[in-house]
Amino acid sequence: MNTLVQLIRRLMRAVARFLNSISRGKITPDSITTIGLLAHLPIAYLIATGHFGWAAGLLLVFGLFDTLDGELARLQKRASSAGMLYDASTDRFKEVLLYSGIAYWLSTTTHPHNASWAVLALGASLSVSYVKAKGETAVKNSRLTPNEINRLFQDGLLRFEFRIALLILGLASNRLLWATIIIAVLASYTALSRLVKIRQALHVQG
């Protein structure tokens, strides 16, 4: 998995250099982030209307924008707290769009009650990010070392990129319901386990 992540980063680094060169620096990381967010509107529509192949392809392409904007920010030396906030916030908006599309599609099937899985998957996914954000705030005043803090927030089965990868696989294989159920269960576990580990670390330091 780490090898694949490194390959993707190298590819996006090359794309970032190309875009920066042809635009002479006029394409900014925030513009890439915004395009990635807006692209999830038609993706959510495609999911809601059952066009899973197209949705999977577009989600794969625009999912890479999460790496591209970071590489472009580093290349242009524009990495900032404001950019990180915008990027993290738009990731949550993307998930709201995607799971809304999934919930709508599931509500039109012969078992509309399965739409509740999309609601649970969305809630669990947002909880993973919420625990991370609040945990980072809580540990700032602790005596934890930077390495200990990094380990706390790198843990977890289902970070954002893995949730998106599961959705792509579910769409591509026409197993969207099962992908949604897996995300709901594993994201819930990830949020709870991360919460327990952060609390334990803070109690030890308390």
MARZA-472450 format. One record per residue (C-alpha): residue in three letters; x, y, z. Coordinates in nm, 4 decimals, decimal comma. Example, Ala and Ser with C-alpha at 12.3 -4.5 7.8 and 13.67 -1.06 7.14 Angstrom:
2
+------+----------+----------+----------+
: resn :       xx :       yy :       zz :
+------+----------+----------+----------+
:  Ala :   1,2300 :  -0,4500 :   0,7800 :
:  Ser :   1,3670 :  -0,1060 :   0,7140 :
+------+----------+----------+----------+
This chain:
206
+------+----------+----------+----------+
: resn :       xx :       yy :       zz :
+------+----------+----------+----------+
:  Met :   0,0000 :   0,0000 :   0,0000 :
:  Asn :   0,2816 :   0,2451 :   0,0851 :
:  Thr :   0,4432 :   0,1710 :  -0,2518 :
:  Leu :   0,1182 :   0,2567 :  -0,4319 :
:  Val :   0,0808 :   0,5774 :  -0,2316 :
:  Gln :   0,4361 :   0,6808 :  -0,3215 :
:  Leu :   0,3725 :   0,6083 :  -0,6904 :
:  Ile :   0,0582 :   0,8216 :  -0,6875 :
:  Arg :   0,2435 :   1,1054 :  -0,5172 :
:  Arg :   0,5229 :   1,0937 :  -0,7741 :
:  Leu :   0,2667 :   1,1001 :  -1,0563 :
:  Met :   0,0799 :   1,3949 :  -0,9038 :
:  Arg :   0,4095 :   1,5749 :  -0,8445 :
:  Ala :   0,4812 :   1,5476 :  -1,2167 :
:  Val :   0,1298 :   1,6677 :  -1,3043 :
:  Ala :   0,1698 :   1,9593 :  -1,0619 :
:  Arg :   0,4956 :   2,0624 :  -1,2300 :
:  Phe :   0,3273 :   2,0436 :  -1,5732 :
:  Leu :   0,0244 :   2,2496 :  -1,4681 :
:  Asn :   0,2431 :   2,5053 :  -1,2950 :
:  Ser :   0,4596 :   2,5362 :  -1,6053 :
:  Ile :   0,1828 :   2,5774 :  -1,8636 :
:  Ser :  -0,0158 :   2,8189 :  -1,6437 :
:  Arg :   0,2937 :   3,0083 :  -1,5256 :
:  Gly :   0,1781 :   2,9654 :  -1,1686 :
:  Lys :  -0,1744 :   3,0953 :  -1,2279 :
:  Ile :  -0,3365 :   2,7629 :  -1,1344 :
:  Thr :  -0,3422 :   2,7653 :  -0,7557 :
:  Pro :  -0,3864 :   2,4786 :  -0,5077 :
:  Asp :  -0,7200 :   2,6282 :  -0,3953 :
:  Ser :  -0,8487 :   2,6261 :  -0,7544 :
:  Ile :  -0,7616 :   2,2559 :  -0,7825 :
:  Thr :  -0,9407 :   2,1904 :  -0,4525 :
:  Thr :  -1,2484 :   2,3813 :  -0,5723 :
:  Ile :  -1,2607 :   2,1962 :  -0,9056 :
:  Gly :  -1,2335 :   1,8662 :  -0,7199 :
:  Leu :  -1,5258 :   1,9603 :  -0,4961 :
:  Leu :  -1,7484 :   2,0817 :  -0,7813 :
:  Ala :  -1,6774 :   1,7626 :  -0,9773 :
:  His :  -1,8426 :   1,5622 :  -0,6989 :
:  Leu :  -2,1794 :   1,7175 :  -0,7843 :
:  Pro :  -2,2144 :   1,5256 :  -1,1146 :
:  Ile :  -2,0514 :   1,2212 :  -0,9540 :
:  Ala :  -2,3198 :   1,2186 :  -0,6842 :
:  Tyr :  -2,5856 :   1,2559 :  -0,9545 :
:  Leu :  -2,4416 :   0,9648 :  -1,1513 :
:  Ile :  -2,4478 :   0,7489 :  -0,8386 :
:  Ala :  -2,8049 :   0,8515 :  -0,7580 :
:  Thr :  -2,9171 :   0,7569 :  -1,1090 :
:  Gly :  -2,7301 :   0,4257 :  -1,1171 :
:  His :  -2,4550 :   0,5131 :  -1,3655 :
:  Phe :  -2,1867 :   0,3461 :  -1,1577 :
:  Gly :  -1,9226 :   0,2992 :  -1,4272 :
:  Trp :  -1,9033 :   0,6686 :  -1,5073 :
:  Ala :  -1,9170 :   0,7566 :  -1,1389 :
:  Ala :  -1,6277 :   0,5218 :  -1,0576 :
:  Gly :  -1,4128 :   0,6642 :  -1,3375 :
:  Leu :  -1,4729 :   1,0258 :  -1,2423 :
:  Leu :  -1,4268 :   0,9528 :  -0,8727 :
:  Leu :  -1,0915 :   0,7913 :  -0,9484 :
:  Val :  -0,9763 :   1,0903 :  -1,1544 :
:  Phe :  -1,0950 :   1,3631 :  -0,9199 :
:  Gly :  -0,9976 :   1,1639 :  -0,6137 :
:  Leu :  -0,6388 :   1,2209 :  -0,7232 :
:  Phe :  -0,6966 :   1,5951 :  -0,6877 :
:  Asp :  -0,6598 :   1,5499 :  -0,3113 :
:  Thr :  -0,2949 :   1,4690 :  -0,3732 :
:  Leu :  -0,2506 :   1,7122 :  -0,6622 :
:  Asp :  -0,3453 :   2,0243 :  -0,4660 :
:  Gly :  -0,0970 :   1,9355 :  -0,1924 :
:  Glu :   0,1839 :   1,8760 :  -0,4397 :
:  Leu :   0,1048 :   2,2034 :  -0,6159 :
:  Ala :   0,1024 :   2,3893 :  -0,2835 :
:  Arg :   0,4471 :   2,2553 :  -0,1985 :
:  Leu :   0,5792 :   2,3348 :  -0,5467 :
:  Gln :   0,4513 :   2,6936 :  -0,5344 :
:  Lys :   0,5442 :   2,7287 :  -0,1651 :
:  Arg :   0,1823 :   2,8127 :  -0,0849 :
:  Ala :   0,1249 :   2,5507 :   0,1835 :
:  Ser :  -0,0632 :   2,7182 :   0,4680 :
:  Ser :  -0,3019 :   2,6539 :   0,7549 :
:  Ala :  -0,5805 :   2,8208 :   0,5546 :
:  Gly :  -0,5178 :   2,5847 :   0,2642 :
:  Met :  -0,5182 :   2,2825 :   0,4937 :
:  Leu :  -0,8497 :   2,3949 :   0,6461 :
:  Tyr :  -1,0059 :   2,4432 :   0,3023 :
:  Asp :  -0,8810 :   2,1060 :   0,1801 :
:  Ala :  -1,0012 :   1,9165 :   0,4874 :
:  Ser :  -1,3401 :   2,0901 :   0,4838 :
:  Thr :  -1,4042 :   2,0209 :   0,1163 :
:  Asp :  -1,3231 :   1,6529 :   0,1726 :
:  Arg :  -1,6119 :   1,6406 :   0,4208 :
:  Phe :  -1,8418 :   1,8191 :   0,1723 :
:  Lys :  -1,7469 :   1,5607 :  -0,0900 :
:  Glu :  -1,8480 :   1,2779 :   0,1407 :
:  Val :  -2,1829 :   1,4434 :   0,2105 :
:  Leu :  -2,2466 :   1,4634 :  -0,1645 :
:  Leu :  -2,1372 :   1,1058 :  -0,2325 :
:  Tyr :  -2,3362 :   0,9426 :   0,0460 :
:  Ser :  -2,6406 :   1,1539 :  -0,0373 :
:  Gly :  -2,6248 :   1,0099 :  -0,3891 :
:  Ile :  -2,5827 :   0,6592 :  -0,2492 :
:  Ala :  -2,8745 :   0,7054 :  -0,0085 :
:  Tyr :  -3,0987 :   0,8242 :  -0,2909 :
:  Trp :  -3,0052 :   0,5301 :  -0,5125 :
:  Leu :  -3,0580 :   0,2784 :  -0,2323 :
:  Ser :  -3,3985 :   0,4310 :  -0,1552 :
:  Thr :  -3,5095 :   0,3520 :  -0,5118 :
:  Thr :  -3,4195 :  -0,0186 :  -0,4925 :
:  Thr :  -3,6462 :  -0,3028 :  -0,3852 :
:  His :  -3,5102 :  -0,2650 :  -0,0302 :
:  Pro :  -3,5249 :   0,1104 :   0,0343 :
:  His :  -3,4439 :   0,0627 :   0,4038 :
:  Asn :  -3,0836 :  -0,0057 :   0,2956 :
:  Ala :  -3,0489 :   0,3712 :   0,2528 :
:  Ser :  -2,9893 :   0,3787 :   0,6288 :
:  Trp :  -2,6481 :   0,2211 :   0,5644 :
:  Ala :  -2,5469 :   0,5294 :   0,3645 :
:  Val :  -2,6542 :   0,7514 :   0,6541 :
:  Leu :  -2,4489 :   0,5419 :   0,8973 :
:  Ala :  -2,1486 :   0,5393 :   0,6613 :
:  Leu :  -2,1614 :   0,9180 :   0,6326 :
:  Gly :  -2,1965 :   0,9676 :   1,0075 :
:  Ala :  -1,9121 :   0,7282 :   1,0826 :
:  Ser :  -1,6876 :   0,8878 :   0,8187 :
:  Leu :  -1,7476 :   1,2361 :   0,9564 :
:  Ser :  -1,6846 :   1,1021 :   1,3076 :
:  Val :  -1,3395 :   0,9768 :   1,2047 :
:  Ser :  -1,2472 :   1,3267 :   1,0915 :
:  Tyr :  -1,4121 :   1,4933 :   1,3911 :
:  Val :  -1,2235 :   1,2807 :   1,6435 :
:  Lys :  -0,9004 :   1,3560 :   1,4596 :
:  Ala :  -0,9652 :   1,7316 :   1,4572 :
:  Lys :  -1,0680 :   1,7510 :   1,8231 :
:  Gly :  -0,7883 :   1,5137 :   1,9219 :
:  Glu :  -0,5267 :   1,7313 :   1,7544 :
:  Thr :  -0,6591 :   2,0277 :   1,9523 :
:  Ala :  -0,6545 :   1,8311 :   2,2784 :
:  Val :  -0,2968 :   1,7043 :   2,2457 :
:  Lys :  -0,1499 :   2,0479 :   2,1735 :
:  Asn :  -0,1342 :   2,1201 :   2,5450 :
:  Ser :  -0,0177 :   1,7710 :   2,6417 :
:  Arg :   0,3367 :   1,6494 :   2,7032 :
:  Leu :   0,3238 :   1,4041 :   2,4128 :
:  Thr :   0,6225 :   1,4078 :   2,1793 :
:  Pro :   0,5725 :   1,4854 :   1,8074 :
:  Asn :   0,6389 :   1,1186 :   1,7227 :
:  Glu :   0,3759 :   1,0029 :   1,9722 :
:  Ile :   0,1245 :   1,2482 :   1,8287 :
:  Asn :   0,1966 :   1,1338 :   1,4731 :
:  Arg :   0,1385 :   0,7709 :   1,5705 :
:  Leu :  -0,1947 :   0,8578 :   1,7298 :
:  Phe :  -0,3298 :   1,0185 :   1,4150 :
:  Gln :  -0,1833 :   0,7780 :   1,1630 :
:  Asp :  -0,3712 :   0,4884 :   1,3215 :
:  Gly :  -0,7035 :   0,3690 :   1,1872 :
:  Leu :  -0,8309 :   0,1229 :   0,9339 :
:  Leu :  -1,0355 :   0,3600 :   0,7244 :
:  Arg :  -0,8893 :   0,7018 :   0,6603 :
:  Phe :  -1,0457 :   0,9236 :   0,3921 :
:  Glu :  -0,8430 :   0,7916 :   0,0990 :
:  Phe :  -0,9291 :   0,4314 :   0,1872 :
:  Arg :  -1,2996 :   0,5144 :   0,2139 :
:  Ile :  -1,2917 :   0,6654 :  -0,1340 :
:  Ala :  -1,1005 :   0,3634 :  -0,2676 :
:  Leu :  -1,3691 :   0,1315 :  -0,1281 :
:  Leu :  -1,6412 :   0,3390 :  -0,2912 :
:  Ile :  -1,4608 :   0,3228 :  -0,6258 :
:  Leu :  -1,4310 :  -0,0561 :  -0,5954 :
:  Gly :  -1,7965 :  -0,0856 :  -0,4976 :
:  Leu :  -1,9074 :   0,1243 :  -0,7918 :
:  Ala :  -1,6817 :  -0,0507 :  -1,0420 :
:  Ser :  -1,7924 :  -0,3981 :  -0,9297 :
:  Asn :  -2,1602 :  -0,3043 :  -0,8945 :
:  Arg :  -2,1406 :  -0,3894 :  -0,5228 :
:  Leu :  -2,2129 :  -0,0430 :  -0,3910 :
:  Leu :  -2,4352 :  -0,1596 :  -0,1040 :
:  Trp :  -2,1671 :  -0,3940 :   0,0285 :
:  Ala :  -1,9014 :  -0,1246 :  -0,0034 :
:  Thr :  -2,1265 :   0,1127 :   0,1905 :
:  Ile :  -2,1861 :  -0,1441 :   0,4656 :
:  Ile :  -1,8120 :  -0,2128 :   0,4968 :
:  Ile :  -1,7408 :   0,1602 :   0,5206 :
:  Ala :  -2,0134 :   0,2071 :   0,7839 :
:  Val :  -1,8745 :  -0,0719 :   1,0017 :
:  Leu :  -1,5019 :  -0,0057 :   0,9618 :
:  Ala :  -1,5300 :   0,3730 :   0,9828 :
:  Ser :  -1,7279 :   0,3354 :   1,3061 :
:  Tyr :  -1,4547 :   0,1099 :   1,4423 :
:  Thr :  -1,1864 :   0,3550 :   1,3264 :
:  Ala :  -1,3524 :   0,6511 :   1,4984 :
:  Leu :  -1,4084 :   0,4636 :   1,8246 :
:  Ser :  -1,0620 :   0,3070 :   1,8359 :
:  Arg :  -0,8965 :   0,6408 :   1,7592 :
:  Leu :  -1,1031 :   0,8054 :   2,0353 :
:  Val :  -0,9995 :   0,5387 :   2,2879 :
:  Lys :  -0,6295 :   0,5672 :   2,1978 :
:  Ile :  -0,6276 :   0,9463 :   2,2202 :
:  Arg :  -0,8087 :   0,9424 :   2,5552 :
:  Gln :  -0,5691 :   0,6836 :   2,6935 :
:  Ala :  -0,2683 :   0,8844 :   2,5783 :
:  Leu :  -0,4070 :   1,2012 :   2,7359 :
:  His :  -0,4881 :   1,0224 :   3,0648 :
:  Val :  -0,1309 :   0,8915 :   3,0849 :
:  Gln :  -0,0016 :   1,2452 :   3,0380 :
:  Gly :  -0,2590 :   1,3951 :   3,2749 :
+------+----------+----------+----------+
